[in-house]
Amino acid sequence: MKIDNVRNCSFSEWYPSFRDVTFKSKVIKLPEEFVEYLKTDGVILPDSAIQNTSGETIAAPSFQEFEEQLSECIKNLGGQVFPKLNWSAPRDAVWVSFDGTLKCTCPSDIYLLLKSSEFISHDIFQPFDKCEDFDETKTYSVEFELILKAWYNVHAAYEFRCFVKNNALIAITQRHHTAYFEYIHKDKNNIISDIRSFHYHVIENKFPDSDYVFDVYRRDKGKLYLIDFNPFGSVTDGLLFTWQELSEINHTDNSKDPIFRHVESELAIVPDPYAQYAVPKDFVDLSSGEDAAKLIDLLQLVCTIKLSHRVQKHRLMKKTARTKYDGNNNHVTIH
């Protein structure tokens, strides 16, 4: 995987060629000041203010013109949108949303998701770090963009990730690989046939690279929509495949059926990989034993709390022992 391969998967690079087979979208160039805002630590929404640990009020930046542009785009796309940057959507930040989805109805919804996402941070800080021709001593220019897609209630069972190597479709996996969908097993052959046909008639020889990954939404038999393109490499989640397996598959052309994988029973369900992003990192470090200092601090804190509880309990017992009741059931303390 090279830098040019990653650039070719940037949304605005491929959208003009595949506009008719994907969801209606708007591409908005991010102002430099907004990119800097995304780079800063902490989650402070524009036009709000917080107090720091010293009690000083910190005003958030304002992006009035950009916000007006966002509001207009949201309105033109039906009032509900799905946000992403050049390559990634903030799927790891879905836990901060009000309804547990990436559906946004106003600029504040978008700001919150973007600022809470490590995936978005990777797009901004390290988009090419896994590329074989990446040189950390060089500076690579990227024109960052916000993509707003019209919101559709897409059923997770109908999304698939497809792997292409040397222009041959070599593998397909269900995109939401932590869930079991009975229909997939029953309709397996039709799913493979439809995706092969879509790749042959719509994508093959039209995307500039010979190795790439694409995601599709199969709404019904013979009706597919392109969701996204991703680089063919470890920066892209292989889902039910490992990248070692994918590297060893060698189909010289599209005459062979791609390898198809899906969750075959409820017993094969695994935890949601995005759930880890909803847990404070300190908790993760403690549970994995990666930070011994934090564990020591926690144990010391627990010991301090237990000791404090014992002292309070001892004082309460002494106070109770020195208290008696008079004839009117009123308690009096013996001094």
Residue pairs with C-beta under 8 A, 6 or more apart in sequence:
1 130
1 131
1 132
1 211
1 231
1 232
1 233
1 234
1 235
2 131
2 132
2 133
3 128
3 131
3 133
3 134
3 140
5 131
5 209
5 211
5 212
5 231
5 232
5 233
6 87
6 127
6 128
6 131
6 231
6 235
7 13
8 14
8 207
8 208
8 209
8 212
8 229
9 87
9 212
9 228
9 229
9 230
9 231
10 86
10 87
10 145
11 25
11 27
11 84
11 86
11 87
11 145
11 147
11 228
12 27
12 86
12 145
12 147
14 207
14 229
15 22
15 25
15 27
17 206
17 207
18 202
18 203
18 206
18 226
21 202
21 224
21 225
21 226
22 225
22 226
22 227
23 82
23 149
23 150
23 152
23 225
23 227
24 77
24 149
24 150
25 77
25 147
25 148
25 149
25 150
26 73
26 76
26 77
26 147
26 148
27 145
27 146
27 147
28 66
28 69
28 70
28 73
28 145
28 146
28 147
28 148
29 143
29 144
29 145
30 66
30 85
30 144
30 145
30 146
31 63
31 66
33 61
33 63
34 63
34 66
35 124
35 144
37 46
37 61
37 63
38 114
38 115
38 120
38 121
38 124
39 124
39 125
43 112
43 115
43 116
44 50
44 58
44 60
44 115
45 60
45 108
45 111
45 112
45 115
46 60
46 61
46 62
46 63
46 67
46 107
46 108
46 111
47 60
47 62
48 60
49 57
49 58
49 59
49 60
50 57
50 58
50 60
51 57
51 58
52 58
67 107
70 107
70 110
70 146
70 148
71 106
71 107
73 81
73 148
74 80
74 81
74 104
74 105
74 106
74 107
74 148
77 148
77 149
77 150
77 151
78 150
78 151
79 105
80 103
80 104
80 105
80 150
80 151
81 103
81 104
81 105
81 110
81 148
81 149
81 150
81 151
82 89
82 102
82 103
82 104
82 148
82 149
82 150
82 151
83 89
83 90
83 102
83 104
83 110
83 113
83 114
83 146
83 147
83 148
83 149
84 90
84 146
84 147
84 149
85 114
85 120
85 123
85 124
85 144
85 145
85 146
85 147
86 123
86 127
86 142
86 144
86 145
86 147
87 123
87 127
87 230
88 117
88 119
88 120
88 122
88 123
89 102
89 119
90 102
90 113
90 114
90 116
90 117
90 119
90 120
91 102
91 117
91 119
91 274
92 117
92 118
92 119
92 274
92 277
93 112
93 113
93 114
93 116
93 117
93 119
93 120
93 277
94 100
94 101
94 102
94 113
94 274
95 274
95 275
95 277
95 278
96 112
96 113
96 116
97 103
97 109
97 112
97 113
102 113
103 109
103 151
104 110
104 113
104 148
104 151
110 146
110 148
114 120
118 277
123 144
124 144
127 140
127 142
128 134
128 140
130 233
130 234
130 235
131 233
154 217
156 175
156 176
156 179
156 181
157 174
157 176
157 179
157 181
157 183
157 184
158 217
158 218
158 219
159 174
159 175
159 176
159 215
159 216
159 217
159 218
159 227
160 172
160 173
160 174
160 175
160 191
160 195
160 215
160 216
160 218
161 172
161 173
161 174
161 175
161 213
161 214
161 215
161 237
161 239
162 169
162 171
162 172
162 195
162 199
162 213
162 214
162 215
162 216
162 258
163 169
163 170
163 171
163 172
163 213
163 232
163 238
163 241
163 246
163 258
164 170
164 199
164 203
164 210
164 211
164 212
164 213
164 214
164 232
165 210
165 211
165 232
165 246
165 249
165 250
165 251
166 210
166 211
166 251
166 252
167 204
167 205
167 210
167 254
168 251
168 252
168 253
168 254
168 256
169 195
169 196
169 199
169 251
169 254
169 258
170 246
170 249
170 251
170 258
170 259
171 241
171 246
171 249
171 258
171 259
171 260
171 261
172 191
172 192
172 195
172 258
172 259
172 260
172 261
173 238
173 239
173 240
173 241
173 260
173 261
173 262
174 181
174 184
174 239
174 240
174 261
174 262
174 263
175 215
175 239
177 239
177 240
177 263
177 270
178 263
178 269
178 270
178 271
178 272
178 273
179 263
179 269
180 263
180 264
180 265
180 266
180 268
180 269
181 262
181 263
184 191
184 262
184 263
185 262
185 264
188 260
188 262
190 221
191 218
191 260
192 257
192 258
192 260
194 218
194 221
194 222
194 224
195 216
195 218
195 224
195 258
196 254
196 257
196 258
197 222
198 216
198 224
199 214
199 254
200 254
202 226
203 214
203 226
204 254
207 214
207 229
209 232
211 232
212 229
212 230
212 231
212 232
213 229
213 230
213 231
213 232
213 236
214 226
214 227
214 228
214 229
214 230
215 226
215 227
215 228
215 229
215 230
216 224
216 225
216 226
216 227
217 224
217 225
217 227
218 224
219 225
230 236
232 246
233 243
234 243
238 245
238 246
240 261
240 262
240 263
241 259
241 261
249 259
251 258
263 269
276 284
282 291
282 294
284 290
285 291
285 294
286 294
286 295
286 298
289 295
319 333
322 333
322 334
323 331
323 332
323 333
323 334
324 331
324 332
324 334
325 331
325 332
326 332
